[in-house]
Amino acid sequence: MRVANTVELKNKTNELLREVVKGEPVIITYRGKPAASLTRLTEDDLEDFIIENSPAIRKKIAKAEADIKAGRVISLDDYL
């Protein structure tokens, strides 16, 4: 795993991305502290990534979990 700062990210973006595409993750630091990671993302992974990181979907999942916890559920048969 490689660690690169923001200056290196700016100056060596293509080199870092080539490493990531090969499967080597890169940690990006900002002012000496970890700030982000670059990891490989395939076309097959794209949809899952978008769903997992969508604020709207996260909010809906949190509401659904709260409803389940509070007992506000209906059976599938009743729903259909």
Backbone as a chain_set.jsonl record, in Angstrom:
{"seq": "MRVANTVELKNKTNELLREVVKGEPVIITYRGKPAASLTRLTEDDLEDFIIENSPAIRKKIAKAEADIKAGRVISLDDYL", "coords": {"N": [[0.854, -1.174, 0.0], [0.572, 2.134, -0.886], [1.497, 5.403, 0.247], [0.637, 8.73, -0.249], [1.073, 12.248, -0.441], [-0.865, 15.325, -0.818], [0.439, 16.976, -2.651], [1.99, 15.181, -4.108], [-0.117, 13.697, -5.155], [-1.247, 15.615, -6.844], [0.877, 16.081, -8.642], [1.552, 13.558, -9.61], [-0.666, 12.149, -10.554], [-1.537, 10.413, -12.694], [0.353, 8.315, -12.5], [-0.185, 7.345, -9.91], [-2.84, 6.514, -10.258], [-2.497, 4.47, -12.128], [-1.259, 2.554, -10.516], [-3.334, 2.038, -8.713], [-5.287, 0.95, -10.417], [-4.061, -1.431, -10.976], [-4.553, -2.72, -8.656], [-3.401, -1.888, -6.295], [-3.944, -0.181, -3.419], [-4.025, 3.326, -2.52], [-3.172, 5.582, -0.016], [-4.117, 8.835, 0.732], [-2.669, 11.654, 2.115], [-3.237, 14.597, 4.04], [-1.756, 17.376, 5.118], [-0.119, 15.729, 6.609], [-1.782, 13.85, 7.756], [-3.989, 11.018, 7.433], [-6.365, 11.288, 4.834], [-7.884, 10.413, 2.688], [-8.659, 7.61, 0.548], [-7.549, 5.853, -2.314], [-8.969, 3.463, -4.216], [-9.333, 0.554, -6.241], [-11.876, 0.558, -8.676], [-14.201, -1.099, -10.388], [-16.248, -1.421, -13.367], [-18.299, -3.154, -12.724], [-18.446, -2.8, -9.977], [-19.366, -0.247, -9.682], [-22.172, 0.481, -9.497], [-22.911, -0.587, -6.961], [-21.183, 0.919, -5.354], [-22.138, 3.53, -5.728], [-24.731, 3.284, -4.663], [-24.145, 2.575, -1.984], [-22.945, 4.906, -1.089], [-24.721, 6.961, -1.361], [-26.328, 9.724, -0.058], [-29.126, 10.02, 0.061], [-30.124, 7.403, -0.126], [-28.899, 6.262, 2.118], [-30.254, 7.688, 4.104], [-32.881, 6.753, 3.768], [-32.525, 4.049, 4.442], [-31.771, 4.287, 7.126], [-34.149, 5.364, 8.166], [-35.882, 3.222, 7.674], [-34.727, 1.256, 9.317], [-35.176, 2.436, 11.795], [-37.968, 2.398, 11.824], [-38.423, -0.367, 11.869], [-37.29, -1.004, 14.342], [-39.046, 0.373, 16.003], [-41.301, -1.053, 15.654], [-42.985, -0.476, 13.566], [-44.064, -1.991, 11.177], [-45.216, -3.913, 8.359], [-46.631, -6.915, 7.072], [-45.393, -8.671, 4.197], [-47.397, -9.809, 2.643], [-49.623, -8.228, 3.389], [-48.771, -5.813, 2.394], [-48.635, -6.311, -0.336]], "CA": [[0.0, 0.0, 0.0], [1.369, 3.353, -1.016], [0.995, 6.615, 0.884], [1.037, 9.906, -1.011], [0.471, 13.495, 0.047], [-1.648, 16.019, -1.834], [1.34, 17.474, -3.695], [2.285, 14.023, -4.951], [-1.351, 13.398, -5.87], [-1.376, 16.6, -7.917], [1.963, 15.964, -9.613], [1.711, 12.189, -10.113], [-2.0, 11.55, -10.593], [-1.594, 9.265, -13.602], [1.155, 7.221, -11.935], [-0.926, 6.783, -8.78], [-4.012, 5.805, -10.777], [-2.044, 3.207, -12.729], [-1.052, 1.612, -9.41], [-4.651, 1.676, -8.183], [-5.923, 0.068, -11.395], [-3.417, -2.739, -10.829], [-5.021, -3.326, -7.414], [-2.64, -1.371, -5.148], [-4.598, 1.009, -2.876], [-3.168, 4.461, -2.159], [-3.692, 6.455, 1.031], [-3.757, 10.225, 0.499], [-2.576, 12.411, 3.355], [-3.376, 16.05, 3.972], [-1.037, 17.924, 6.27], [0.47, 14.634, 7.371], [-2.778, 12.951, 8.345], [-4.784, 10.327, 6.412], [-7.547, 12.052, 4.455], [-8.688, 9.701, 1.698], [-8.005, 6.455, -0.049], [-7.872, 5.535, -3.698], [-9.041, 2.015, -4.385], [-9.789, 0.142, -7.554], [-13.32, 0.543, -8.868], [-14.521, -1.649, -11.707], [-17.602, -1.095, -13.825], [-19.222, -4.005, -11.967], [-18.541, -2.268, -8.62], [-19.835, 1.139, -9.703], [-23.537, 0.628, -8.986], [-22.874, -0.813, -5.514], [-20.492, 2.061, -4.742], [-23.061, 4.675, -5.739], [-25.808, 3.011, -3.7], [-23.596, 2.608, -0.625], [-22.494, 6.249, -0.724], [-25.765, 7.931, -1.649], [-26.96, 10.233, 1.162], [-30.577, 9.781, 0.031], [-30.364, 5.988, 0.177], [-28.532, 6.066, 3.529], [-31.338, 8.245, 4.922], [-34.008, 5.817, 3.682], [-32.179, 2.847, 5.208], [-31.835, 4.653, 8.545], [-35.566, 5.47, 8.525], [-36.438, 1.87, 7.696], [-34.238, 0.586, 10.528], [-35.895, 3.031, 12.934], [-39.337, 1.871, 11.779], [-38.375, -1.762, 12.33], [-37.016, -0.976, 15.786], [-40.243, 0.883, 16.681], [-42.414, -1.954, 15.407], [-43.832, 0.018, 12.477], [-43.843, -2.87, 10.028], [-46.367, -4.674, 7.881], [-46.185, -8.123, 6.39], [-45.325, -8.567, 2.743], [-48.736, -10.116, 2.11], [-50.461, -7.045, 3.578], [-48.264, -4.783, 1.475], [-49.02, -6.673, -1.718]], "C": [[0.899, 1.236, 0.0], [0.688, 4.495, -0.278], [1.524, 7.797, 0.081], [0.365, 11.14, -0.409], [-0.232, 14.208, -1.107], [-0.779, 16.58, -2.957], [1.682, 16.346, -4.661], [1.057, 13.62, -5.764], [-1.516, 14.343, -7.059], [-0.352, 16.351, -9.026], [2.073, 14.589, -10.263], [0.38, 11.448, -10.199], [-2.044, 10.303, -11.475], [-0.824, 8.068, -13.063], [0.407, 6.539, -10.786], [-2.144, 5.993, -9.269], [-3.627, 4.495, -11.454], [-1.82, 2.148, -11.643], [-2.389, 1.121, -8.86], [-5.355, 0.7, -9.123], [-5.334, -1.34, -11.321], [-3.819, -3.429, -9.527], [-4.304, -2.849, -6.166], [-3.321, -0.117, -4.6], [-3.579, 2.088, -2.49], [-3.886, 5.279, -1.093], [-3.203, 7.868, 0.723], [-3.756, 10.948, 1.844], [-2.718, 13.899, 3.063], [-2.801, 16.607, 5.265], [-0.564, 16.821, 7.217], [-0.498, 13.651, 7.99], [-3.585, 12.283, 7.23], [-6.068, 11.105, 6.12], [-8.458, 11.283, 3.512], [-7.94, 8.467, 1.239], [-8.454, 6.331, -1.498], [-7.849, 4.025, -3.809], [-9.624, 1.716, -5.755], [-11.311, 0.086, -7.586], [-13.586, 0.055, -10.286], [-15.926, -1.218, -12.114], [-18.642, -1.917, -13.071], [-19.449, -3.473, -10.556], [-19.245, -0.92, -8.558], [-21.22, 1.313, -9.104], [-23.587, 0.445, -7.472], [-22.246, 0.37, -4.796], [-21.433, 3.264, -4.649], [-24.163, 4.483, -4.711], [-25.307, 3.137, -2.267], [-23.254, 4.015, -0.165], [-23.51, 7.341, -1.019], [-26.397, 8.418, -0.342], [-28.463, 9.954, 1.197], [-30.893, 8.338, 0.405], [-30.001, 5.689, 1.627], [-29.642, 6.547, 4.451], [-32.544, 7.303, 4.93], [-33.741, 4.551, 4.495], [-32.265, 3.135, 6.701], [-33.289, 4.765, 9.002], [-36.198, 4.09, 8.612], [-36.0, 1.116, 8.943], [-34.938, 1.131, 11.762], [-37.332, 2.524, 12.981], [-39.389, 0.434, 12.282], [-38.207, -1.815, 13.835], [-38.256, -0.546, 16.576], [-41.466, 0.009, 16.435], [-43.369, -1.497, 14.317], [-43.532, -0.778, 11.204], [-45.167, -3.502, 9.622], [-45.823, -5.893, 7.145], [-46.162, -7.884, 4.881], [-46.674, -8.832, 2.112], [-49.666, -8.908, 2.236], [-50.043, -5.938, 2.613], [-48.716, -5.048, 0.053], [-50.512, -6.624, -1.882]], "O": [[1.844, 1.35, 0.78], [-0.538, 4.55, -0.188], [2.713, 7.862, -0.232], [-0.767, 11.074, 0.069], [-0.193, 13.74, -2.245], [-1.225, 16.649, -4.102], [1.667, 16.53, -5.879], [1.178, 13.245, -6.93], [-1.883, 13.913, -8.153], [-0.685, 16.407, -10.21], [2.629, 14.465, -11.354], [0.319, 10.246, -9.94], [-2.533, 9.257, -11.049], [-1.292, 6.933, -13.157], [0.372, 5.312, -10.699], [-2.44, 4.92, -8.743], [-4.362, 3.512, -11.359], [-2.156, 0.98, -11.836], [-2.555, -0.065, -8.576], [-5.955, -0.273, -8.667], [-6.029, -2.324, -11.574], [-3.47, -4.589, -9.309], [-4.57, -3.356, -5.076], [-3.282, 0.924, -5.255], [-2.426, 1.79, -2.177], [-5.058, 5.626, -1.245], [-2.015, 8.077, 0.479], [-4.717, 10.864, 2.61], [-2.365, 14.382, 1.987], [-3.302, 16.339, 6.357], [-0.603, 16.958, 8.439], [-0.083, 12.717, 8.677], [-3.841, 12.902, 6.196], [-6.77, 11.529, 7.038], [-9.673, 11.475, 3.53], [-6.75, 8.301, 1.506], [-9.586, 6.661, -1.851], [-6.836, 3.384, -3.53], [-10.325, 2.541, -6.342], [-11.949, -0.376, -6.64], [-13.234, 0.721, -11.26], [-16.693, -0.71, -11.296], [-19.743, -1.434, -12.806], [-20.524, -3.669, -9.991], [-19.676, -0.498, -7.485], [-21.425, 2.206, -8.281], [-24.229, 1.228, -6.774], [-22.727, 0.781, -3.74], [-21.507, 3.928, -3.615], [-24.495, 5.409, -3.971], [-25.975, 3.741, -1.428], [-23.271, 4.29, 1.035], [-23.187, 8.525, -0.935], [-26.947, 7.612, 0.409], [-29.012, 9.678, 2.264], [-31.826, 8.082, 1.167], [-30.713, 4.942, 2.299], [-29.943, 5.905, 5.458], [-33.155, 7.081, 5.975], [-34.641, 4.041, 5.163], [-32.778, 2.313, 7.461], [-33.632, 4.316, 10.096], [-36.971, 3.82, 9.531], [-36.802, 0.416, 9.561], [-35.26, 0.374, 12.678], [-37.856, 2.249, 14.06], [-40.292, 0.063, 13.032], [-38.891, -2.573, 14.522], [-38.494, -1.036, 17.68], [-42.548, 0.295, 16.948], [-44.448, -2.067, 14.159], [-42.849, -0.307, 10.294], [-46.1, -3.613, 10.416], [-44.692, -5.889, 6.659], [-46.84, -6.992, 4.371], [-47.059, -8.16, 1.155], [-50.41, -8.595, 1.307], [-50.888, -5.215, 2.085], [-49.125, -4.138, -0.668], [-51.022, -6.895, -2.969]]}, "num_chains": 1, "name": "protein.A"}
